[in-house]
């Protein structure tokens, strides 16, 4: 089940603060935290100080 959140008029698939798995092709096994979302993509912080923008379809919600 997918819930959509609206933040500043933008439909968000992931909540700010939610844990996500980064793309397997380049970041296998890396988990990040959603920081923000805008037209450039979803900003995810990982490894403490690194952060990058990803497309929504590149990310998957983290499940323990």
N, CA, C and O atoms as CSV, one atom per row, in Angstrom:
chain,resi,resn,atom,element,x,y,z
A,1,UNK,N,N,0.845,-1.163,0.000
A,1,UNK,CA,C,0.000,0.000,0.000
A,1,UNK,C,C,0.899,1.237,0.000
A,1,UNK,O,O,1.841,1.313,0.789
A,2,UNK,N,N,0.624,2.190,-0.862
A,2,UNK,CA,C,1.424,3.399,-0.980
A,2,UNK,C,C,0.580,4.598,-0.580
A,2,UNK,O,O,-0.534,4.783,-1.069
A,3,UNK,N,N,1.125,5.405,0.310
A,3,UNK,CA,C,0.479,6.646,0.713
A,3,UNK,C,C,1.252,7.806,0.105
A,3,UNK,O,O,2.482,7.789,0.076
A,4,UNK,N,N,0.545,8.797,-0.374
A,4,UNK,CA,C,1.195,9.970,-0.938
A,4,UNK,C,C,1.052,11.131,0.025
A,4,UNK,O,O,-0.038,11.393,0.533
A,5,UNK,N,N,2.137,11.821,0.274
A,5,UNK,CA,C,2.185,12.968,1.160
A,5,UNK,C,C,2.370,14.213,0.296
A,5,UNK,O,O,3.109,14.179,-0.687
A,6,UNK,N,N,1.716,15.291,0.650
A,6,UNK,CA,C,1.897,16.549,-0.069
A,6,UNK,C,C,2.718,17.495,0.800
A,6,UNK,O,O,2.356,17.762,1.945
A,7,UNK,N,N,3.822,18.000,0.257
A,7,UNK,CA,C,4.702,18.928,0.955
A,7,UNK,C,C,4.924,20.125,0.053
A,7,UNK,O,O,5.510,19.993,-1.022
A,8,UNK,N,N,4.465,21.288,0.475
A,8,UNK,CA,C,4.557,22.520,-0.316
A,8,UNK,C,C,3.956,22.329,-1.705
A,8,UNK,O,O,4.498,22.824,-2.693
A,9,UNK,N,N,2.843,21.615,-1.781
A,9,UNK,CA,C,2.142,21.422,-3.043
A,9,UNK,C,C,2.734,20.357,-3.939
A,9,UNK,O,O,2.246,20.150,-5.051
A,10,UNK,N,N,3.781,19.670,-3.482
A,10,UNK,CA,C,4.420,18.625,-4.280
A,10,UNK,C,C,4.021,17.271,-3.707
A,10,UNK,O,O,4.118,17.052,-2.499
A,11,UNK,N,N,3.572,16.362,-4.570
A,11,UNK,CA,C,3.183,15.028,-4.125
A,11,UNK,C,C,4.441,14.214,-3.834
A,11,UNK,O,O,5.288,14.044,-4.710
A,12,UNK,N,N,4.563,13.711,-2.609
A,12,UNK,CA,C,5.740,12.950,-2.205
A,12,UNK,C,C,5.369,11.496,-1.960
A,12,UNK,O,O,4.385,11.211,-1.277
A,13,UNK,N,N,6.139,10.586,-2.508
A,13,UNK,CA,C,5.933,9.168,-2.240
A,13,UNK,C,C,6.572,8.792,-0.908
A,13,UNK,O,O,6.073,7.925,-0.190
A,14,UNK,N,N,7.675,9.451,-0.588
A,14,UNK,CA,C,8.404,9.169,0.642
A,14,UNK,C,C,8.301,10.356,1.588
A,14,UNK,O,O,8.332,11.508,1.154
A,15,UNK,N,N,8.177,10.073,2.885
A,15,UNK,CA,C,8.113,11.119,3.895
A,15,UNK,C,C,9.525,11.612,4.205
A,15,UNK,O,O,10.491,10.860,4.070
A,16,UNK,N,N,9.641,12.850,4.611
A,16,UNK,CA,C,10.922,13.358,5.083
A,16,UNK,C,C,11.286,12.588,6.349
A,16,UNK,O,O,10.472,12.454,7.263
A,17,UNK,N,N,12.519,12.084,6.391
A,17,UNK,CA,C,12.978,11.276,7.518
A,17,UNK,C,C,12.842,9.781,7.296
A,17,UNK,O,O,13.350,8.992,8.091
A,18,UNK,N,N,12.163,9.378,6.227
A,18,UNK,CA,C,11.967,7.956,5.942
A,18,UNK,C,C,13.261,7.332,5.424
A,18,UNK,O,O,14.010,7.967,4.680
A,19,UNK,N,N,13.518,6.083,5.822
A,19,UNK,CA,C,14.688,5.353,5.346
A,19,UNK,C,C,14.383,4.710,4.004
A,19,UNK,O,O,13.300,4.162,3.797
A,20,UNK,N,N,15.355,4.782,3.088
A,20,UNK,CA,C,15.201,4.199,1.757
A,20,UNK,C,C,16.473,3.458,1.373
A,20,UNK,O,O,17.561,3.789,1.843
A,21,UNK,N,N,16.326,2.451,0.512
A,21,UNK,CA,C,17.470,1.763,-0.081
A,21,UNK,C,C,17.874,2.521,-1.329
A,21,UNK,O,O,17.023,2.878,-2.145
A,22,UNK,N,N,19.168,2.772,-1.486
A,22,UNK,CA,C,19.679,3.464,-2.665
A,22,UNK,C,C,19.759,2.487,-3.832
A,22,UNK,O,O,19.674,1.276,-3.625
A,23,UNK,N,N,19.923,2.992,-5.063
A,23,UNK,CA,C,19.963,2.112,-6.238
A,23,UNK,C,C,21.033,1.029,-6.102
A,23,UNK,O,O,22.178,1.311,-5.751
A,24,UNK,N,N,20.642,-0.210,-6.385
A,24,UNK,CA,C,21.537,-1.361,-6.251
A,24,UNK,C,C,22.719,-1.312,-7.210
A,24,UNK,O,O,23.772,-1.874,-6.913
A,25,UNK,N,N,22.566,-0.652,-8.354
A,25,UNK,CA,C,23.629,-0.667,-9.356
A,25,UNK,C,C,24.882,0.064,-8.890
A,25,UNK,O,O,25.990,-0.341,-9.240
A,26,UNK,N,N,24.732,1.127,-8.112
A,26,UNK,CA,C,25.887,1.920,-7.686
A,26,UNK,C,C,26.103,1.930,-6.178
A,26,UNK,O,O,27.223,2.153,-5.719
A,27,UNK,N,N,25.059,1.694,-5.407
A,27,UNK,CA,C,25.136,1.820,-3.954
A,27,UNK,C,C,24.552,0.582,-3.281
A,27,UNK,O,O,23.623,0.693,-2.481
A,28,UNK,N,N,25.076,-0.571,-3.590
A,28,UNK,CA,C,24.523,-1.828,-3.084
A,28,UNK,C,C,24.591,-1.884,-1.552
A,28,UNK,O,O,25.656,-1.721,-0.957
A,29,UNK,N,N,23.439,-2.117,-0.938
A,29,UNK,CA,C,23.358,-2.268,0.506
A,29,UNK,C,C,23.393,-0.972,1.304
A,29,UNK,O,O,23.447,-1.014,2.533
A,30,UNK,N,N,23.363,0.175,0.637
A,30,UNK,CA,C,23.423,1.463,1.336
A,30,UNK,C,C,22.005,1.949,1.629
A,30,UNK,O,O,21.127,1.917,0.767
A,31,UNK,N,N,21.806,2.399,2.867
A,31,UNK,CA,C,20.517,2.931,3.305
A,31,UNK,C,C,20.685,4.424,3.556
A,31,UNK,O,O,21.681,4.851,4.140
A,32,UNK,N,N,19.716,5.213,3.117
A,32,UNK,CA,C,19.771,6.655,3.308
A,32,UNK,C,C,18.482,7.187,3.901
A,32,UNK,O,O,17.503,6.455,4.049
A,33,UNK,N,N,18.488,8.465,4.238
A,33,UNK,CA,C,17.337,9.147,4.814
A,33,UNK,C,C,16.862,10.238,3.867
A,33,UNK,O,O,17.663,11.039,3.386
A,34,UNK,N,N,15.558,10.272,3.598
A,34,UNK,CA,C,14.986,11.305,2.735
A,34,UNK,C,C,15.054,12.641,3.468
A,34,UNK,O,O,14.581,12.767,4.597
A,35,UNK,N,N,15.649,13.638,2.810
A,35,UNK,CA,C,15.814,14.965,3.400
A,35,UNK,C,C,14.811,15.954,2.813
A,35,UNK,O,O,14.231,16.758,3.541
A,36,UNK,N,N,14.607,15.895,1.497
A,36,UNK,CA,C,13.707,16.837,0.825
A,36,UNK,C,C,13.344,16.290,-0.546
A,36,UNK,O,O,13.945,15.330,-1.028
A,37,UNK,N,N,12.352,16.917,-1.164
A,37,UNK,CA,C,11.959,16.558,-2.526
A,37,UNK,C,C,11.590,17.835,-3.265
A,37,UNK,O,O,10.890,18.694,-2.729
A,38,UNK,N,N,12.067,17.952,-4.497
A,38,UNK,CA,C,11.704,19.084,-5.341
A,38,UNK,C,C,11.750,18.636,-6.796
A,38,UNK,O,O,11.790,17.438,-7.075
A,39,UNK,N,N,11.746,19.584,-7.720
A,39,UNK,CA,C,11.729,19.232,-9.145
A,39,UNK,C,C,12.987,18.493,-9.571
A,39,UNK,O,O,12.953,17.731,-10.537
A,40,UNK,N,N,14.104,18.704,-8.868
A,40,UNK,CA,C,15.364,18.031,-9.202
A,40,UNK,C,C,15.337,16.561,-8.808
A,40,UNK,O,O,16.091,15.762,-9.364
A,41,UNK,N,N,14.486,16.192,-7.865
A,41,UNK,CA,C,14.386,14.809,-7.415
A,41,UNK,C,C,14.239,14.736,-5.908
A,41,UNK,O,O,13.839,15.702,-5.257
A,42,UNK,N,N,14.569,13.571,-5.365
A,42,UNK,CA,C,14.471,13.338,-3.927
A,42,UNK,C,C,15.880,13.407,-3.352
A,42,UNK,O,O,16.765,12.661,-3.772
A,43,UNK,N,N,16.084,14.296,-2.397
A,43,UNK,CA,C,17.390,14.456,-1.774
A,43,UNK,C,C,17.520,13.446,-0.643
A,43,UNK,O,O,16.714,13.428,0.287
A,44,UNK,N,N,18.553,12.602,-0.739
A,44,UNK,CA,C,18.776,11.543,0.243
A,44,UNK,C,C,20.161,11.724,0.853
A,44,UNK,O,O,21.143,11.906,0.134
A,45,UNK,N,N,20.238,11.674,2.181
A,45,UNK,CA,C,21.519,11.766,2.888
A,45,UNK,C,C,21.931,10.364,3.329
A,45,UNK,O,O,21.118,9.589,3.832
A,46,UNK,N,N,23.218,10.056,3.129
A,46,UNK,CA,C,23.747,8.755,3.525
A,46,UNK,C,C,25.201,8.916,3.957
A,46,UNK,O,O,25.835,9.926,3.649
A,47,UNK,N,N,25.724,7.934,4.661
A,47,UNK,CA,C,27.108,7.948,5.159
A,47,UNK,C,C,27.410,9.184,5.996
A,47,UNK,O,O,28.539,9.673,5.990
A,48,UNK,N,N,26.437,9.684,6.699
A,48,UNK,CA,C,26.651,10.793,7.616
A,48,UNK,C,C,26.697,12.171,6.993
A,48,UNK,O,O,25.995,13.074,7.449
A,49,UNK,N,N,27.512,12.357,5.952
A,49,UNK,CA,C,27.664,13.704,5.401
A,49,UNK,C,C,27.421,13.796,3.901
A,49,UNK,O,O,27.392,14.901,3.359
A,50,UNK,N,N,27.247,12.679,3.219
A,50,UNK,CA,C,27.005,12.712,1.780
A,50,UNK,C,C,25.513,12.775,1.498
A,50,UNK,O,O,24.712,12.160,2.201
A,51,UNK,N,N,25.145,13.526,0.457
A,51,UNK,CA,C,23.750,13.569,0.032
A,51,UNK,C,C,23.693,13.778,-1.472
A,51,UNK,O,O,24.492,14.518,-2.045
A,52,UNK,N,N,22.724,13.105,-2.102
A,52,UNK,CA,C,22.542,13.170,-3.552
A,52,UNK,C,C,21.061,13.182,-3.876
A,52,UNK,O,O,20.227,12.763,-3.073
A,53,UNK,N,N,20.745,13.677,-5.088
A,53,UNK,CA,C,19.375,13.619,-5.589
A,53,UNK,C,C,19.180,12.324,-6.367
A,53,UNK,O,O,20.055,11.910,-7.127
A,54,UNK,N,N,18.023,11.685,-6.171
A,54,UNK,CA,C,17.651,10.476,-6.890
A,54,UNK,C,C,16.252,10.647,-7.453
A,54,UNK,O,O,15.456,11.433,-6.938
A,55,UNK,N,N,15.956,9.904,-8.518
A,55,UNK,CA,C,14.601,9.864,-9.051
A,55,UNK,C,C,13.774,8.935,-8.172
A,55,UNK,O,O,14.301,8.009,-7.555
A,56,UNK,N,N,12.473,9.195,-8.123
A,56,UNK,CA,C,11.573,8.405,-7.276
A,56,UNK,C,C,11.651,6.916,-7.590
A,56,UNK,O,O,11.641,6.088,-6.679
A,57,UNK,N,N,11.729,6.568,-8.878
A,57,UNK,CA,C,11.733,5.155,-9.262
A,57,UNK,C,C,13.051,4.452,-8.938
A,57,UNK,O,O,13.111,3.223,-8.983
A,58,UNK,N,N,14.103,5.196,-8.615
A,58,UNK,CA,C,15.388,4.590,-8.256
A,58,UNK,C,C,15.414,4.097,-6.812
A,58,UNK,O,O,16.202,3.214,-6.472
A,59,UNK,N,N,14.563,4.659,-5.968
A,59,UNK,CA,C,14.575,4.350,-4.545
A,59,UNK,C,C,13.516,3.319,-4.184
A,59,UNK,O,O,12.495,3.181,-4.858
A,60,UNK,N,N,13.790,2.598,-3.100
A,60,UNK,CA,C,12.818,1.653,-2.549
A,60,UNK,C,C,12.749,1.891,-1.049
A,60,UNK,O,O,13.766,2.157,-0.408
A,61,UNK,N,N,11.553,1.796,-0.494
A,61,UNK,CA,C,11.388,1.974,0.948
A,61,UNK,C,C,12.160,0.882,1.681
A,61,UNK,O,O,12.119,-0.283,1.285
A,62,UNK,N,N,12.856,1.253,2.738
A,62,UNK,CA,C,13.644,0.310,3.530
A,62,UNK,C,C,12.718,-0.515,4.408
A,62,UNK,O,O,11.820,0.017,5.061
A,63,UNK,N,N,12.950,-1.813,4.413
A,63,UNK,CA,C,12.196,-2.724,5.281
A,63,UNK,C,C,13.192,-3.549,6.067
A,63,UNK,O,O,14.130,-4.105,5.496
A,64,UNK,N,N,12.995,-3.634,7.379
A,64,UNK,CA,C,13.907,-4.401,8.239
A,64,UNK,C,C,13.812,-5.875,7.962
A,64,UNK,O,O,14.510,-6.669,8.594
